C-alpha cells in the first residue's frame, strides 16, 4: 500500500508565498515522476508542475517563473509558490508514478490541500 501525504496549504494574500510538501511512503520499489496538479471549483484537474526522477522539470505556462518544483529526496517533492494570484486558488494534489514491489507503475494521489489566495 502506498500513501502520499501533503502539507503546507493555507490562506495567503495576493503576492505572497506558500510552500507545499508531499511525502510518499509504503511498499515502494521505485518512484518515478512526481508532480502537482490543481483543481479549482467547477474546473478540471490540471497539471501545475512535474519533476522526473532525474530532476528534469516542466511547468504549466500559468505558473512558470513563479512556482518552483523540487525533488527533495526520491520520495518527497515540494512546490514553492511565489507571487501568488487569486487565480491560483484551488485544491492542490500531489501525484506520483510509483512501482510497488512485484507490481507495475501506477499513479498515486494525495488527499489534496487547499490553497486560497485573497485579493
C-alpha positions in Angstrom: 0.0 0.0 0.0 1.2 3.5 -0.9 0.3 6.8 0.7 1.1 10.3 -0.4 0.8 12.9 2.4 0.7 16.6 1.6 1.2 19.6 3.8 1.6 23.3 3.5 -1.6 24.7 2.1 -3.4 27.7 3.5 -4.7 31.2 3.0 -2.3 33.9 1.7 -2.7 37.4 0.3 -2.0 38.1 -3.4 1.7 38.5 -3.9 2.5 36.2 -1.1 4.2 32.8 -1.0 3.4 29.3 0.1 5.4 26.0 0.1 3.7 22.6 -0.4 5.3 19.4 0.5 4.5 15.8 -0.3 6.0 12.5 1.0 5.4 9.0 -0.3 5.5 6.0 1.9 4.7 2.3 1.8 6.0 -0.7 -0.1 7.7 1.3 -2.8 10.2 -0.2 -5.1 10.8 2.8 -7.2 9.3 6.3 -7.5 9.4 7.9 -11.0 7.8 11.2 -11.9 6.3 13.3 -9.1 4.2 16.4 -9.6 1.5 18.7 -8.5 -1.9 19.2 -10.0 -4.7 21.6 -9.0 -8.4 21.8 -9.3 -10.5 24.9 -8.9 -14.2 24.7 -8.2 -16.1 23.7 -11.3 -13.0 23.1 -13.3 -10.9 20.0 -14.3 -7.8 18.9 -12.6 -4.8 20.4 -14.4 -1.0 19.8 -14.2 0.9 22.5 -12.4 4.4 21.1 -12.4 6.3 17.8 -12.6 9.8 16.7 -11.9 11.3 13.5 -13.1 13.5 11.1 -11.1 16.5 12.7 -12.8 15.4 16.2 -11.8 14.0 17.4 -15.1 11.1 19.8 -14.6 8.1 21.1 -16.6 5.6 23.7 -15.6 2.2 25.0 -16.7 2.5 28.3 -18.6 0.4 30.0 -16.0 2.9 29.3 -13.2 6.3 29.2 -15.0 8.6 31.8 -13.4 6.6 31.9 -10.2 6.5 28.3 -8.9 9.4 26.0 -8.4 9.1 22.2 -8.0 11.9 20.3 -6.4 12.7 16.7 -5.6 14.0 16.8 -2.1 14.5 13.1 -1.9 13.4 10.2 -4.2 10.2 10.0 -2.2 9.5 13.7 -1.5 8.6 16.6 -3.6 7.9 20.3 -2.8 6.3 23.2 -4.6 7.4 26.7 -3.7 4.8 29.2 -4.9 5.7 32.9 -5.1 3.9 35.9 -6.4 0.6 34.1 -5.8 -2.5 35.4 -7.6 -6.2 34.9 -6.8 -6.5 32.6 -9.8 -4.1 30.2 -8.2 -6.8 29.4 -5.7 -7.5 25.7 -5.9 -7.1 22.3 -4.2 -3.6 21.1 -4.9 -2.9 17.4 -5.3 0.4 15.6 -5.2 0.9 12.9 -7.8 3.5 10.2 -8.1 4.2 7.4 -10.5 5.2 4.5 -8.3 6.2 1.0 -8.8 5.5 -1.2 -5.8 7.4 -4.4 -5.1 6.2 -7.1 -7.5 4.0 -4.6 -9.4 3.8 -2.3 -12.4 3.9 1.6 -12.4 0.7 3.2 -11.2 -0.5 6.7 -10.5 -1.0 7.6 -6.8 -2.6 10.7 -5.5 -2.5 12.7 -2.2 -5.7 13.8 -0.4 -5.4 17.4 -1.6 -4.5 20.6 0.2 -6.4 23.9 -0.2 -4.6 27.0 -1.3 -6.6 30.2 -1.1 -5.2 33.5 -2.4 -7.1 36.6 -1.4 -7.1 39.8 -3.5 
